């Protein structure tokens, strides 16, 4: 499968699958805590969410690149 999709697409799909597993487990294990967290997120400014999301994306990409490279 990896050779047909290309190394980066295959790696990205693996990463996406892992994200879905983690997200699913969090909601399955602690749904009430997630509801409270989401309600609190409404109070956070959009710029802070955007900055945090961008930092998380860059760090995640760097981790994937490092694992793939080394």
Wavefront OBJ file of the C-alpha trace (Angstrom):
o trace
v 0.000 0.000 0.000
v 2.758 2.464 0.886
v 4.556 2.086 -2.429
v 1.370 2.700 -4.404
v 0.335 5.832 -2.500
v 3.761 7.349 -2.141
v 5.712 7.640 1.079
v 4.345 11.005 2.232
v 0.705 10.252 1.527
v 0.990 6.888 3.235
v 2.671 8.515 6.229
v 0.022 11.250 6.359
v -2.771 8.668 6.331
v -1.111 6.790 9.189
v -0.868 10.057 11.132
v -4.497 10.881 10.431
v -5.521 7.421 11.583
v -3.606 7.905 14.828
v -5.319 11.260 15.392
v -8.715 9.623 14.946
v -7.793 6.881 17.432
v -6.672 9.385 20.075
v -9.679 11.667 19.544
v -12.072 8.736 19.657
v -10.560 7.388 22.866
v -10.731 10.776 24.579
v -14.422 11.149 23.777
v -15.128 7.506 24.711
v -13.283 7.652 28.039
v -14.196 11.155 29.238
v -17.131 12.643 27.314
v -18.211 14.985 30.122
v -14.697 16.388 30.484
v -14.598 17.041 26.741
v -17.931 18.885 26.909
v -16.572 21.120 29.669
v -13.359 21.723 27.726
v -15.253 22.653 24.576
v -17.458 25.069 26.502
v -14.348 26.737 27.938
v -12.820 27.027 24.439
v -15.576 29.475 23.484
v -13.948 31.980 25.850
v -10.507 31.676 24.235
v -9.789 34.317 21.583
v -9.687 33.066 17.996
v -6.131 34.358 17.597
v -4.938 32.169 20.495
v -6.665 29.111 19.016
v -5.172 29.868 15.613
v -1.673 30.284 17.043
v -1.960 27.095 19.114
v -3.257 25.160 16.128
v -0.464 26.397 13.888
v 2.176 25.509 16.478
v 0.654 22.045 16.931
v 0.591 21.492 13.168
v 4.216 22.539 12.730
v 5.384 20.396 15.660
v 3.364 17.436 14.365
v 4.806 17.805 10.886
v 8.320 18.067 12.324
v 7.775 14.891 14.341
v 6.511 13.010 11.298
v 9.418 14.268 9.214
v 11.939 13.309 11.919
v 10.500 9.811 12.283
v 10.426 9.313 8.520
v 13.963 10.674 8.049
v 15.808 9.069 10.955
l 1 2 3 4 5 6 7 8 9 10 11 12 13 14 15 16 17 18 19 20 21 22 23 24 25 26 27 28 29 30 31 32 33 34 35 36 37 38 39 40 41 42 43 44 45 46 47 48 49 50 51 52 53 54 55 56 57 58 59 60 61 62 63 64 65 66 67 68 69 70
